[in-house]
Every structure is written in C-alpha cells, then in structure tokens.
C-alpha cells in the first residue's frame, strides 16, 4: 500500500513540476506569442495531430449532396473569390499582402492545390476552421450548400470545364499595388 501511495505522490509531484515549468516558460517569454516567428516543433505536432484526428473522425461518412455542374462550380468560384481569395490567392497563385504576414503560412491553392483532398475534408476545413491557424470557421457566415460548392470547386480546381475556368481566371489577385 505504501508503494502505491509513493507512486501516486510521485505522479502528482511530476505534474505540479511540469505545470510550474510551463507557467514559468509562458510568463518569462520562452513561449513566443508573436506571429512572425516559426512555430515550435511541439506546437506544430500538437496542431497537426489534432487536425488529422478530427478530419479522420469527422469526415468518414460526409458526402457532398450537391451535383457537379458548371452553375454550381461557378457559384463555388464566386464564393471562393468573396471568402477565400484574400488568404488563399486567386488563379495566379500569388499570396496577398495579408497572407504574407500569417504566422502559419496559408497555402496558395492555385499553386499548392487541394485537388487531391476529398471534398469532405475541404468542406470540414471551411465549415469548422482550423485551430492554431488563421483559418476561420464559416459556419455562421455561409450556408452548408455554399460550403459544399466551394469544396466542389477546390476538388476540381485543376480540371475545370472551360466556362468555369474562364470565371476562375477573372478572379482578381488581391495583392496591393506597390
């Protein structure tokens, strides 16, 4: 019994010491709060592991109820232009001034692409956002149907029908003039 009690006291002591070290690291500035330094390996690992676990769990049975059509894809292009291009760029693949200042680099989707991601994954990311990044949740500003149309556009971005591609090419780059 004494051995078990000693073991439990050791666990509590270890947790108190770890909490104290964590508090000290935050209060003394060892843990950065600025948005222009590279994230620590532990921070990146925690964020990526949590994101991948949520995507795997939450997108298993998620299916796009919207049928692909030029009209739906063009709507997706316009919704992307209004809500996403400021951070993820237009068809030229160049980051906006805003995107260049992000702590976690926003992928420029015309260049970095998400066409290999399932629509359900893109839908989830747009709907829920991504913690520890600048990616917001669009749950309160877009309807689910609109989010699905954005996800559909993203999935087909590299193989758009001609009429849709023409609309995509019209989306202006959001770089500020120099």
N, C-alpha and C positions, 0 to 999 in steps of 0.2 A: 504494500500500500504506500509505503514511504517513497519507493522508487517511482511510482506513478505520480505522486504529488510533486516530487522533484522535477520530473519530466514536464508536467503542466506548468510549473513555475518557470522553468527554462523557456518554454514556448511563449508565455506571457512576457517575460523579460525581453526576449528577442523581438517580439512585436513592438514593445514600447521603445526599444533602442532604434529599430527601423523607422518608426513614426517620428522619433526625435531627429534622426538624421535627415529624413525627408523634410521636416519642418525647417531645420537649420539650412538645408540646401535652398529651399524656396525663399526664406527670409534674407539670406545673405546674397542672393542674386546668382547662385551657382546654376539654378534652373532658369534659363533665359525666358523673358516674356516678350522680347522683341520679335517683329515679323521679318526681319532681314538677316537672320542667322539661320544656319542649317539645323533642321531638327535632329535631336539626339537619336541614336540607334534604338534605344529603348522606346522612345516616343513613337518612332516610325513603326516598330514592330507591334506595339500595342494597337495603334490605329489600324494598320493593315490586317492584323489578325482578327480584330473585332469586325471590320468591314467584310472580310471574306466569310466569316462565320455567319454574319447576318444575311449576306447575299445567298449563301448556300441554303440557309434555313428558310428564308422568306420568299424565295423565287421559284421553289420547286414546282408548284402547281399553278404558277401565274402564266396566263396566256392572253395574248392581245385579242380583244374581241372585235377590233376594227379591221375591216378588209382592206388590203392594199389597193390603192387606185391613185391615179395622177392627182385627183382632187384632194384626197387625204394626205398624200405626200406633200403637195404644195402647201396645204394648211400647216403641216409639220414644219416645212421650211420657214413659213412666216412666223410661227410660234417660236421657233428656234431663234430667228433674227431678233424678235422682240425681247426674248427672255434669256438667251444663252450666249449670243454672239459677243457681248461685251466682255465676257470672261474666256470663252472657248473659240473665238475668232470666226471669221467668215470663210468663204471658199479659198481665199488667198493663204490661209494658214498662219497669218502673222498675229502675234499677240497684241492686244490693245495696251495702252499705257497703264490702265488699271491692272490688267492681267500680269504685266511685267513686275508689278510690286507685290504680288501674292507671296505669302510665306511658303505655302506649298504650291508649287507650280501647277497652274491649270492647264491640262492638255489642250492643245490647239487641234480640235477634232478633224479639221480638213487635212491636217498634216499627220497627226499622231493616230487618228482614227479610232473608232469603236465599232466598226462594221462587223468584227468577229465576236462582239459581245451579244448574247441573246437579248432580244427585245425586253424580256422581263427584267434583266439586270439594269438596262438603261432606264426603264420605267421606274424601278425601285429607287435608283440614284436620284432621278429628277423629283420623284414624289417625296422622298424622305430626306434628301440631302445627305451629306457625309460629314460626320463629326470630325473635328480636328482639321478641317479644311475650310475653304471659303465657300464650298458648295452648299447653297441654302436648300431648304425644303420648299417645294412649290405646292404643297397640299392646300394651303389657304388661298393661293392665287390662280391656280389652274384647275380645271375640271379633269377628272381621270381620263376622259376621252381625249382631251387635248394633250395630256402627258403621253398617252399611247401613240398619238400621231407624231409627237417629237421622237419617241423611241423608234417608231417605224422608219422615220426619215433617217435617223442615225444609223440604223441597221443597214440601210440601203445607200448610204451616202456615196459609196464608191461605184455604184452601178445604177444611177438614177435614170429613169426614162428621159428622153430629150426635153420634153416640156418642163419637167420638174428640174432638170439640171439647169435649164435656162433661168428659172426662177432663183435657184440657188446661187448662180453666178451674179445675179442682181443684188444680192445682199451686200451692203457696203461694208468695207473694212472699217472698224471703229477706232483706228489709230488717229490720234490727234495730230493736226498739221504741225510741222516743225517750223 
